[in-house]
């Protein structure tokens, strides 16, 4: 019997839980790919993971590698289902969390109220002790009050403690001492210090991040333990990794200590997958779009690199300042427009789509689970874009009666027919998504015509061509297994950790030695952490970035510093790269001195990520995959008789021209009239606009 390896990725989304599995025969190199999709099961999300493994016929005991992405952290934050948190901070700074920033988005609202804090004032406590911004101790830390603070926290039912001291980004000694003392006094409580998450400055943002991580820690820890336990009971003995927001995976133990790094783990894996796919097919510049059941998310990938930022906020809107989380997160824009987004009419008779979603329960009206509101999925079904006889890959019988009632009711409110109402839903949903794509491209100085649009998720392929035409992109690519592509992206991820250090330095003579020493120190810290987990130094690679600004400015622009050690001879080259990056983002440059504000290193190690093998091109005619024809309403282009192709029968090398609908169990690809389509050697669908 030949030896096989089985690698699995699972992704818990707001509506569905996805699975991708690759079983490889080591002797022959041949792989078998399994995909599956089940409903997400809140609040017991681990049940959905176990369900999707069972649906895919995957025996956990046979799995060698499992990568997991989840929405449990972001859900705990947005639904306020975390633990009770106590905060310990520097004397005089207990109210930093509540003072926050002056960034009032609703500026002219005289009754504006700041978002409520996650830690009430009576649970925010102070300790004497002070560091300077250079990390020099000016007042020793006094731990004497900590015993009384811990006793009060116990009496109040606190479940996790966050620690954030002034200037601990420069010297974390006080935070480390306080954390050790709390562990001695109260070993059972979960604790997190701000320096464990980020060494960047900005007091409010660091405090908020530490509090958020402590808030979700009990929930995340319980969830990850239940997941590990459920897998273990079924015989799983392989390596378990968790997807992070920085497009890398990390160990279960590491993520359990700082769960806030999972805040956008699902979207990150999809965008990393898009970057890897772009390299594979010779399209390094990609606009990536992920449309799921609840939201649509997009990100820009330039030269094969996913942009990572630490200026991340949740619940930020036109009427709320939101909450900052200073962790490395893929640079994305997310809107409430997915397959389950509900269409509604406001008091002025205007049609809207989202952000409210029907979710998995009750779901769109056509699911037949009691949903009565028309959704984007119902509109696609009504217009013939989705096959009513092959709904959800044949797994669900479309309730056209319920869909009809929902669409007619919406049309009546608008004073139009059900057909016009459905077209309106599609057009408004597309417009919302185009605006989101412009935010990550045009608004940041990038021309969409220089990019290809890679669309995935259950709904990505239905809207991608219309969006691509509006933006003027070069082509649209629908990946093989698009509906579970985020899970596929986890298979392509390395073990990754990001390290940030704040340090001010003018780019003048002698600065190179100082900057190089910073990088060396951070890299040594990373290597020590990897070594403690049994990962040798020769398996770890580094990317170096610098955060620069013009003197007297407030914020920074990040620049990649490649090409080896930083030397005085290279400072001019680094400064020129900053000027170029700054001008592209802000449309101008200044004749002013440039200074370094901090460094960012990416430390990564391969954990056996997947490599894709090209298949030979087939001579079989595309007609061999033809299922039939049906009338399809393209909203703007009218009704056309479209050729219907079976996505599972399409082979590399096949070519055809729209109007076409491609159906596979996970998604439907809507190809507009005169679009040219080809299938590449990896099974991806290329659509020339």
C-alpha positions in Angstrom: 0.0 0.0 0.0 1.5 3.4 -1.0 2.1 6.1 1.6 -0.1 9.2 1.4 -0.1 12.6 3.0 -3.4 14.4 3.8 -3.4 18.2 4.2 -6.6 19.9 5.2 -7.7 23.5 5.6 -11.0 24.7 7.2 -12.4 28.2 7.2 -15.3 29.3 9.4 -17.2 32.1 7.8 -20.2 34.1 8.8 -22.6 31.9 6.8 -20.7 28.8 5.7 -17.8 26.6 7.0 -15.5 25.5 4.1 -13.0 22.7 3.6 -10.3 21.9 1.2 -8.2 18.7 1.4 -5.3 17.5 -0.6 -4.4 13.8 -0.5 -1.1 13.1 -2.2 0.4 9.8 -3.1 4.1 10.2 -2.2 5.3 7.6 -4.7 3.4 8.8 -7.8 3.0 12.5 -6.8 -0.7 12.4 -7.7 -3.2 14.4 -5.7 -6.8 14.0 -4.9 -8.7 17.2 -4.0 -11.7 17.2 -1.8 -13.9 20.3 -1.1 -16.9 20.6 1.1 -19.2 23.3 2.6 -21.6 23.2 5.5 -23.5 25.8 7.5 -21.6 27.7 10.2 -22.8 26.7 13.7 -22.7 29.6 16.1 -22.0 29.7 19.0 -20.4 26.3 18.8 -18.3 27.0 15.8 -16.1 23.9 16.3 -19.2 21.8 15.5 -19.2 23.2 12.0 -15.6 22.3 11.5 -16.2 18.7 12.6 -19.4 18.6 10.4 -17.5 19.8 7.3 -14.8 17.2 7.8 -17.5 14.5 8.0 -19.2 15.8 4.9 -16.0 15.7 3.0 -15.3 12.2 4.1 -12.1 13.2 5.9 -10.9 11.0 8.8 -9.1 13.3 11.3 -6.9 10.4 12.2 -5.4 10.4 8.7 -4.7 14.2 8.6 -1.1 15.2 8.7 -1.5 19.0 8.6 -4.6 21.1 9.4 -4.8 24.9 9.0 -7.8 26.6 10.5 -9.3 30.1 10.0 -12.2 31.4 12.0 -14.4 34.4 12.7 -14.7 33.6 16.4 -12.6 36.6 17.5 -14.3 39.2 15.3 -17.7 37.7 16.3 -16.9 37.9 20.0 -15.9 41.6 19.6 -18.9 42.7 17.4 -21.4 40.7 19.4 -19.9 41.7 22.8 -19.6 38.0 23.8 -16.0 38.2 25.3 -14.9 38.0 28.9 -14.9 40.5 31.7 -11.6 42.5 31.6 -9.6 44.4 34.1 -7.0 46.9 33.0 -3.7 47.7 34.9 -2.0 50.9 33.6 0.4 53.7 34.6 -0.6 56.0 37.4 -2.6 58.9 35.9 -3.6 57.1 32.7 -6.6 55.0 33.6 -8.8 57.2 31.4 -6.7 57.0 28.2 -9.0 54.3 27.0 -12.1 56.5 27.5 -10.5 59.8 26.3 -9.6 58.0 23.0 -8.9 60.2 20.0 -10.6 63.3 18.7 -11.5 61.6 15.4 -15.2 62.3 15.5 -16.6 61.1 12.1 -20.0 62.6 12.7 -18.4 66.0 13.1 -21.4 68.2 13.1 -23.5 66.1 15.4 -23.8 68.1 18.6 -25.1 65.0 20.4 -22.3 62.7 19.3 -21.2 60.1 21.9 -18.0 58.1 21.8 -18.3 54.4 21.5 -18.6 52.8 25.0 -15.3 51.4 26.3 -14.8 47.6 26.8 -13.6 48.1 30.4 -15.7 50.2 32.9 -13.8 52.8 34.9 -14.0 50.8 38.2 -12.0 48.0 36.5 -9.3 50.3 35.3 -6.5 50.4 37.9 -3.2 52.2 38.2 0.4 51.5 39.4 3.1 54.0 40.1 6.2 53.8 37.9 7.4 55.6 34.8 9.5 55.1 31.7 10.6 57.8 29.2 9.9 57.5 25.5 13.5 56.3 25.1 12.9 53.4 27.6 14.8 55.0 30.5 13.2 54.4 34.0 12.6 57.7 35.8 10.4 56.2 38.5 10.6 52.5 39.7 7.5 50.4 39.4 5.6 49.9 42.7 3.9 46.5 42.8 2.6 46.9 46.3 -1.0 47.9 45.3 -1.3 44.9 43.0 -2.5 42.4 45.7 -5.5 44.6 46.5 -6.2 45.2 42.8 -6.1 41.4 42.1 -8.5 40.8 45.1 -10.9 43.4 43.7 -10.7 41.8 40.2 -11.5 38.4 41.7 -14.5 39.8 43.6 -15.8 41.5 40.4 -15.6 38.3 38.4 -12.8 39.5 36.0 -11.8 36.7 33.6 -8.8 38.4 31.9 -6.3 41.2 32.8 -4.8 43.6 30.2 -1.6 45.4 31.1 -0.5 48.6 29.3 2.1 51.0 30.7 3.3 54.3 29.3 6.2 53.9 26.8 6.4 50.1 27.3 7.0 49.9 23.5 10.5 51.3 24.3 11.1 49.2 27.4 8.7 46.5 28.5 10.4 45.8 31.9 7.5 47.2 34.0 4.9 45.3 32.0 6.8 42.1 32.4 7.2 42.6 36.1 3.5 43.4 36.6 2.5 40.4 34.5 4.8 38.0 36.5 3.4 39.3 39.8 -0.2 38.8 38.6 0.7 35.3 37.6 2.1 34.7 41.0 -0.9 36.2 42.8 -3.6 34.7 40.5 -2.2 31.9 38.3 -5.6 31.0 36.9 -6.4 34.3 35.2 -5.5 35.0 31.6 -3.2 38.0 31.2 -1.8 39.9 28.2 0.6 42.8 28.1 0.7 45.4 25.3 4.4 44.7 24.4 3.5 41.0 23.7 1.3 42.3 20.8 3.1 45.3 19.5 6.1 47.5 20.1 4.7 50.5 18.2 3.9 53.7 19.9 0.5 55.4 20.4 -0.8 55.0 23.9 -4.5 54.8 23.2 -4.1 52.3 20.4 -1.8 50.0 22.4 -4.2 50.1 25.4 -7.2 49.4 23.2 -5.4 46.5 21.5 -4.3 44.9 24.8 -7.9 45.2 26.2 -9.4 43.7 23.0 -7.0 40.8 23.2 -7.8 40.2 26.8 -11.5 40.5 26.1 -11.5 37.7 23.5 -9.0 35.5 25.2 -11.4 33.4 27.3 -13.7 32.9 24.3 -10.9 32.1 21.9 -9.1 29.8 24.3 -12.3 27.8 25.0 -13.1 27.6 21.3 -9.6 26.4 20.4 -9.5 23.9 23.2 -12.9 22.5 22.2 -11.7 22.3 18.6 -8.4 20.6 19.5 -10.4 18.2 21.9 -13.0 17.4 19.2 -10.3 16.6 16.7 -8.3 14.6 19.2 -11.3 12.5 20.1 -11.5 11.6 16.5 -7.9 10.5 16.3 -6.2 13.7 15.0 -2.5 13.6 15.8 -1.1 15.9 13.0 0.1 19.5 13.1 -2.6 22.1 13.9 -2.0 25.7 12.8 -4.3 28.7 13.0 -4.6 31.4 10.3 -3.7 34.9 11.4 -4.7 38.3 10.1 -1.1 38.8 8.6 -1.6 36.1 6.0 0.5 33.6 7.9 -0.3 30.6 10.1 0.9 30.2 13.7 0.9 27.4 16.3 -2.2 26.8 18.5 -0.2 27.6 21.7 1.1 30.9 20.3 -2.3 32.1 19.0 -4.1 31.1 22.3 -1.8 33.5 24.2 -2.6 36.4 21.8 -5.8 35.6 20.0 -6.4 39.1 18.7 -4.0 38.2 15.9 -6.9 36.1 14.5 -9.2 39.1 14.1 -9.3 38.9 10.3 -8.0 35.4 9.8 -10.6 34.2 7.2 -10.2 37.2 4.8 -6.4 37.1 5.1 -6.1 33.6 3.9 -8.1 34.4 0.7 -6.0 37.4 -0.2 -2.8 35.4 0.5 -4.2 32.7 -1.8 -4.9 35.4 -4.5 -1.3 36.6 -4.3 0.1 33.1 -4.6 -2.2 32.3 -7.5 -1.2 35.5 -9.2 2.5 34.5 -9.0 1.6 31.0 -10.4 -0.3 32.3 -13.4 2.0 35.3 -14.2 -0.4 38.0 -12.8 1.5 39.6 -9.9 -0.7 42.7 -9.8 -4.1 41.6 -8.6 -7.3 43.2 -7.2 -8.7 40.4 -5.0 -12.4 40.2 -4.2 -14.0 37.8 -1.8 -17.8 37.7 -1.8 -19.3 35.4 0.8 -22.8 35.0 2.3 -22.6 38.1 4.6 -19.8 40.4 3.4 -17.7 41.4 0.4 -14.0 42.1 1.1 -11.3 43.4 -1.3 -7.6 44.0 -1.2 -4.9 45.2 -3.6 -1.8 43.0 -4.3 1.1 44.7 -6.0 4.0 42.7 -7.4 2.8 39.6 -5.6 2.9 41.3 -2.2 -0.1 41.6 0.1 -0.1 44.9 2.0 -0.1 44.6 5.7 -1.0 47.4 8.1 -1.4 48.0 11.8 -3.9 50.9 11.6 -6.9 48.6 11.8 -10.2 49.6 13.4 -13.4 47.7 14.0 -16.9 49.2 13.9 -15.7 52.4 12.3 -18.4 54.1 10.4 -19.8 57.4 9.4 -21.4 57.8 12.8 -18.9 56.0 15.1 -15.1 56.3 15.6 -14.8 52.6 16.2 -12.1 50.8 18.1 -8.4 50.5 17.1 -6.6 47.2 17.1 -2.8 47.6 16.5 -2.0 44.2 15.1 -0.7 43.3 11.6 -3.8 42.9 9.4 -4.1 42.5 5.7 -5.0 45.9 4.2 -8.6 45.4 3.2 -12.0 47.1 2.7 -15.0 45.2 3.9 -18.7 46.0 3.2 -22.0 44.3 4.2 -22.7 43.0 0.7 -22.9 39.2 0.2 -25.2 36.6 -1.1 -27.4 36.9 1.9 -27.5 40.7 2.0 -31.1 41.8 2.4 -32.7 44.3 -0.1 -34.9 46.9 1.6 -36.7 50.2 0.8 -36.2 53.2 3.0 -38.9 55.8 4.0 -38.1 57.8 0.8 -38.7 54.8 -1.5 -35.0 54.2 -2.2 -33.7 50.7 -2.7 -30.7 49.5 -0.6 -28.8 46.2 -0.4 -27.2 45.3 2.9 -25.6 45.5 5.3 -28.2 43.4 7.1 -27.8 39.7 6.1 -30.1 36.7 6.3 -27.1 34.6 7.2 -27.4 30.8 7.1 -30.5 30.8 9.2 -33.0 31.5 7.9 -31.0 32.5 4.8 -32.3 33.9 1.6 -36.0 33.3 0.9 -35.2 30.6 -1.7 -33.6 28.5 1.0 -37.1 27.6 2.2 -36.1 28.0 5.9 -38.6 30.8 6.7 -36.7 33.8 5.2 -39.1 36.4 3.8 -36.8 39.1 2.7 -35.4 39.3 -0.9 -31.6 39.0 -0.9 -28.8 39.2 -3.6 -29.0 35.4 -4.0 -32.8 35.5 -4.6 -32.2 38.2 -7.2 -29.6 36.1 -9.0 -31.9 33.1 -8.9 -34.9 35.1 -10.1 -33.0 36.4 -13.1 -31.8 33.0 -14.2 -28.2 33.6 -13.3 -28.4 30.8 -10.8 -30.0 27.5 -11.9 -33.1 26.9 -9.8 -32.8 23.2 -10.6 -29.1 23.1 -9.4 -29.4 25.4 -6.4 -26.4 25.2 -4.0 -25.0 22.4 -6.2 -28.2 20.5 -6.0 -28.0 20.3 -2.2 -31.0 22.6 -1.7 -34.3 22.6 -3.5 -35.0 26.3 -4.4 -38.2 27.5 -2.9 -39.3 29.7 -5.9 -42.6 30.4 -4.2 -41.0 32.1 -1.3 -38.5 33.9 -3.6 -41.4 35.1 -5.8 -43.3 36.5 -2.8 -40.2 38.3 -1.5 -39.4 39.8 -5.0 -43.0 40.8 -5.7 -43.3 42.5 -2.3 -40.1 44.4 -2.9 -41.2 45.4 -6.4 -44.6 46.6 -5.0 -42.8 48.9 -2.5 -40.8 50.4 -5.3 -43.7 50.5 -7.8 -41.9 48.2 -10.3 -42.1 44.6 -11.5 -40.4 41.8 -9.7 -37.9 41.5 -12.6 -37.0 45.2 -12.3 -36.6 44.9 -8.6 -34.2 41.9 -9.1 -32.2 43.9 -11.6 -32.1 46.8 -9.2 -30.7 44.5 -6.4 -27.9 43.3 -8.7 -27.0 46.8 -9.9 -26.9 48.3 -6.4 -24.9 45.4 -5.0 -22.4 45.8 -7.9 -22.2 49.5 -7.3 -21.5 49.0 -3.6 -18.7 46.5 -4.5 -17.2 48.8 -7.2 -16.9 51.6 -4.7 -15.1 49.2 -2.2 -12.7 48.2 -5.0 -12.0 51.8 -5.8 -11.1 52.5 -2.1 -8.2 50.0 -2.3 -7.1 51.0 -5.8 -7.9 54.5 -7.2 -8.1 56.1 -3.8 -4.5 54.9 -3.1 -3.0 56.0 -6.4 -3.3 52.7 -8.3 -4.9 52.4 -11.8 -7.2 49.3 -11.9 -6.3 49.0 -15.6 -2.9 47.7 -14.5 -4.5 44.9 -12.5 -6.4 41.6 -13.0 -9.4 40.9 -10.8 -9.3 37.6 -9.0 -12.8 36.9 -7.6 -13.7 34.1 -5.2 -16.0 33.1 -2.4 -19.5 31.7 -3.1 -20.7 34.9 -4.8 -17.5 36.3 -6.3 -17.9 34.7 -9.7 -21.5 35.9 -10.2 -20.5 39.6 -10.0 -16.9 39.7 -11.1 -17.3 40.3 -14.8 -19.7 43.3 -14.3 -17.3 44.7 -11.7 -14.3 44.2 -13.9 -16.0 46.0 -16.8 -16.8 49.0 -14.6 -13.2 49.2 -13.3 -11.6 48.5 -16.7 -9.3 45.7 -15.4 -7.2 43.7 -17.8 -9.0 40.4 -17.1 -11.0 38.5 -14.6 -9.7 35.2 -13.1 -12.0 32.8 -11.2 -9.8 30.3 -9.3 -10.5 26.6 -9.3 -12.4 25.9 -6.2 -13.4 29.5 -5.9 -16.2 28.9 -3.3 -13.6 27.5 -0.8 -10.6 29.6 -2.0 -10.0 31.1 1.5 -9.4 27.6 2.8 -7.1 26.9 -0.2 -5.1 30.0 0.7 -4.3 28.6 4.1 -2.5 25.7 2.3 -0.2 28.2 0.7 0.7 30.1 3.9 3.9 30.0 5.9 4.4 30.1 9.6 4.7 33.9 10.0 5.2 36.5 12.7 5.5 40.2 12.5 7.7 42.3 14.8 7.5 46.0 15.1 9.9 48.3 17.0 9.5 52.1 17.4 12.8 54.0 17.2 13.3 57.5 15.9 16.4 58.1 13.7 17.2 60.9 11.1 18.5 59.5 7.8 21.8 61.3 8.2 25.4 60.2 8.4 25.9 57.3 10.8 22.2 56.3 10.8 22.8 53.1 8.9 24.7 51.5 11.8 21.8 52.4 14.2 19.2 51.0 11.8 21.0 47.8 11.0 21.5 47.2 14.8 17.7 47.5 15.2 17.0 45.0 12.5 19.6 42.5 13.9 18.1 42.8 17.4 14.6 42.1 16.2 15.7 39.2 14.0 17.6 37.7 16.9 14.4 37.9 19.0 12.4 36.1 16.2 15.0 33.4 15.8 15.0 32.7 19.6 11.2 32.3 19.5 11.3 30.0 16.6 14.2 28.0 18.1 12.1 27.5 21.3 9.5 25.7 19.1 12.1 23.5 17.4 12.4 25.5 14.1 16.1 25.9 13.0 17.5 29.2 12.1 18.2 28.1 8.5 14.5 27.5 8.0 13.6 31.1 8.9 13.6 33.9 6.3 13.1 37.7 6.9 11.6 40.6 5.1 12.6 44.1 6.3 10.5 47.2 6.2 11.0 50.7 7.5 8.3 53.2 8.6 9.3 56.7 7.5 7.9 60.2 7.5 8.9 63.7 6.7 10.1 65.5 9.8 7.3 67.1 11.8 4.6 64.9 10.3 2.5 62.6 12.4 2.0 59.4 10.4 4.3 57.1 8.5 4.7 55.4 5.1 6.1 51.9 5.1 8.9 51.0 2.6 10.4 47.6 1.8 14.1 47.5 2.5 15.6 44.6 0.6 19.1 43.9 -0.7 20.9 43.0 2.5 22.4 45.1 5.3 21.6 48.7 5.7 24.7 50.8 5.0 25.4 54.6 4.6 25.7 54.0 0.9 22.1 52.7 0.8 20.5 55.5 2.7 20.0 57.6 -0.4 18.3 54.6 -2.2 16.0 54.0 0.8 15.1 57.7 1.0 14.3 57.7 -2.7 12.0 54.7 -2.2 10.2 56.6 0.5 9.7 59.7 -1.7 8.2 57.5 -4.5 5.9 55.6 -2.1 4.7 58.8 -0.5 4.0 60.5 -3.8 2.0 57.6 -5.1 -0.2 57.6 -2.0 -0.5 61.3 -1.5 0.2 62.7 -5.0 3.0 65.0 -3.9 6.4 65.0 -2.2 8.2 67.4 0.1 11.6 68.9 0.1 12.1 68.0 3.8 14.3 65.7 5.8 13.2 62.2 6.2 13.3 60.2 9.5 12.8 56.6 10.5 10.0 56.1 13.1 10.3 52.4 13.4 11.1 49.0 11.8 8.9 46.1 10.8 10.3 42.6 10.1 8.4 39.6 8.8 9.8 36.3 10.0 8.5 33.3 8.2 9.3 29.6 8.1 7.8 27.0 5.7 5.6 24.4 7.3 5.3 22.3 4.2 3.0 24.5 2.2 1.3 23.2 -0.9 2.8 23.3 -4.3 0.5 23.2 -7.4 1.3 21.0 -10.4 0.2 22.1 -13.9 -1.9 19.6 -15.9 -1.4 19.0 -19.6 -3.8 20.9 -21.9 -6.6 18.9 -23.3 -7.7 18.7 -26.9 -11.3 17.9 -25.9 -13.8 20.4 -27.3 -15.6 22.7 -24.8 -18.9 21.4 -26.1 -18.2 18.1 -24.2 -18.9 20.1 -21.0 -22.1 21.8 -22.3 -25.2 21.1 -20.2 -27.7 23.1 -22.3 -29.0 26.7 -22.7 -31.3 29.0 -20.8 -32.4 32.6 -20.8 -30.3 34.7 -18.4 -31.0 38.3 -17.5 -27.7 40.2 -17.4 -29.3 43.3 -15.8 -27.6 45.9 -18.0 -27.1 43.8 -21.2 -30.6 42.4 -21.2 -31.8 38.8 -21.6 -29.6 36.4 -23.6 -29.7 32.7 -24.3 -26.6 31.6 -22.4 -24.7 28.3 -22.9 -24.6 26.4 -19.6 -21.3 24.6 -18.9 -20.6 21.9 -16.2 -17.7 23.4 -14.3 -16.6 19.9 -13.1 -16.1 18.8 -16.8 -14.1 21.8 -17.9 -10.5 20.8 -18.8 -7.3 22.8 -19.2 -7.1 24.3 -22.7 -10.8 24.6 -23.3 -12.0 27.9 -24.8 -15.4 29.5 -25.5 -17.2 32.9 -25.8 -20.0 34.4 -23.7 -22.9 34.7 -23.0 -22.1 31.7 -20.7 -22.9 30.4 -17.3 -20.5 27.9 -15.6 -22.0 25.8 -12.8 -20.2 23.8 -10.2 -21.4 22.7 -6.8 -19.9 25.7 -5.0 -20.5 28.7 -7.2 -21.9 30.0 -10.5 -19.7 32.0 -12.9 -21.7 34.6 -14.9 -19.9 35.4 -18.2 -21.3 38.3 -20.2 -21.8 38.5 -24.0 -18.6 38.6 -26.0 -16.3 37.8 -23.1 -13.6 35.3 -24.2 -13.0 32.4 -21.7 -10.1 30.0 -21.4 -9.2 27.3 -18.8 -5.5 27.3 -17.7 -3.4 24.4 -16.7 -4.4 24.7 -13.1 -8.2 24.7 -13.8 -8.6 28.5 -13.3 -11.1 30.3 -15.5 -9.6 33.3 -17.4 -12.2 35.8 -18.7 -11.0 38.5 -21.2 -13.2 41.5 -21.0 
